[in-house]
Amino acid sequence: MDITIHASFLPHNDPDASLAFYRDTLGFEVRNDVGYDGMRWITAGPADQPGTSIVLHPPAADPGITDDERRTITEMMAKGSYAVILLGTKDLDGTFERLQASGAEVVQEPTDQPYGIRDCAVRDPAGNLIRIQELR
């Protein structure tokens, strides 16, 4: 099989803050920014990886969930326990310094993990956990 990861979805509750974080702080290119019915979907990804994207979406957009489920998702987002994405960089310390200088919520400074990787963790404006591993 020839399968690639094309896109992954992360919820947002403030499209402008998410756009600023992913575009200006992480340096991703914006590939699409679509509004519909008062909601907004933003597709962004690393410029050197045109086939891989993150779609930042409003959690209210899924017609298959109930109002109670939507409230639970919103509560989990606020606690930072709803969504996670794992990114990689060759310059973990430099990346962390830029994230910290941007005001991103730091969860964990760069750390050598006992399972053999070095990584850090921050939250995006919606509370999504972003772990960044050092690529060796």
C-alpha positions in Angstrom: 0.0 0.0 0.0 1.0 3.6 -0.6 -0.6 5.6 2.1 0.5 9.0 3.5 -0.9 11.2 6.2 -2.6 14.0 4.3 -4.3 16.0 7.1 -5.0 15.9 10.8 -7.7 17.9 12.5 -7.4 20.1 15.6 -10.2 22.1 17.1 -10.0 25.9 17.6 -12.2 28.3 19.5 -10.6 31.5 18.1 -9.6 31.3 14.4 -7.5 34.5 14.5 -5.5 33.4 17.5 -5.0 29.9 15.9 -4.0 31.4 12.6 -1.4 33.7 14.3 0.0 30.7 16.3 0.4 28.3 13.4 1.4 30.8 10.8 3.4 33.4 12.7 4.8 31.4 15.6 5.3 27.9 14.1 6.0 29.3 10.6 3.4 27.1 8.8 2.0 28.3 5.5 -1.7 28.8 5.3 -3.1 26.7 2.5 -6.8 27.4 2.9 -9.0 29.7 5.1 -12.7 29.1 4.6 -15.6 30.6 6.4 -19.1 29.2 6.3 -22.2 29.9 8.4 -20.3 31.9 11.0 -17.5 29.3 11.4 -14.0 29.1 10.0 -11.7 26.3 8.8 -8.0 27.0 8.4 -5.6 24.6 6.7 -1.9 25.1 7.4 1.3 23.1 7.2 5.1 23.2 6.8 6.1 24.9 3.6 8.5 22.0 2.7 5.7 19.4 3.2 2.9 20.4 0.9 1.2 17.1 1.2 0.7 17.2 5.0 -1.6 19.7 6.7 -3.4 20.5 9.9 -7.0 21.5 9.6 -8.0 23.8 12.4 -11.8 23.5 12.7 -14.6 24.8 14.9 -15.7 22.0 17.2 -19.3 23.0 16.6 -19.1 22.0 13.0 -19.7 18.2 13.4 -23.4 17.5 12.9 -23.0 14.1 14.4 -22.5 15.2 18.0 -25.1 16.3 20.6 -25.1 19.6 22.4 -23.9 17.7 25.6 -21.0 16.3 23.7 -20.2 19.7 22.3 -20.1 21.1 25.8 -17.9 18.3 26.9 -15.5 18.9 24.0 -15.4 22.6 24.9 -14.6 21.8 28.5 -11.9 19.4 27.6 -10.4 21.9 25.2 -10.3 24.5 28.0 -8.4 22.0 30.3 -6.1 21.1 27.4 -7.1 17.5 27.5 -8.9 17.1 24.2 -6.4 17.0 21.3 -2.7 16.4 20.8 -0.3 16.6 17.9 3.3 15.6 17.8 5.7 17.7 15.7 9.5 17.3 15.0 12.4 19.7 14.6 16.1 19.5 14.3 16.5 22.6 16.5 14.4 21.9 19.6 16.1 24.6 21.8 15.6 27.3 19.1 12.1 26.2 18.5 11.3 26.2 22.2 12.8 29.7 22.6 10.6 31.1 19.8 7.5 29.4 21.3 8.3 30.8 24.8 9.0 34.3 23.4 5.6 34.2 21.6 3.8 33.7 24.9 2.7 30.2 24.2 1.7 28.3 27.3 4.7 26.1 28.2 3.8 22.7 29.5 7.3 21.2 29.6 10.7 22.7 28.8 13.0 20.7 26.6 13.7 17.4 28.4 15.6 14.2 27.8 13.0 11.5 28.3 13.8 8.1 29.8 12.4 6.4 26.6 15.2 7.9 24.5 13.8 11.1 23.0 14.2 14.8 23.8 11.1 16.9 23.6 9.1 19.8 24.9 5.4 20.6 25.1 3.2 23.7 24.7 -0.4 24.4 24.2 -1.9 26.3 21.2 -4.5 29.0 21.8 -7.3 26.5 21.9 -5.5 24.4 24.6 -4.4 21.6 22.2 -1.2 19.9 23.4 1.7 20.2 21.0 4.7 18.0 21.8 7.8 18.7 19.7 10.4 16.0 19.5 14.0 16.7 18.5 14.9 14.9 15.3 18.3 13.3 15.4 
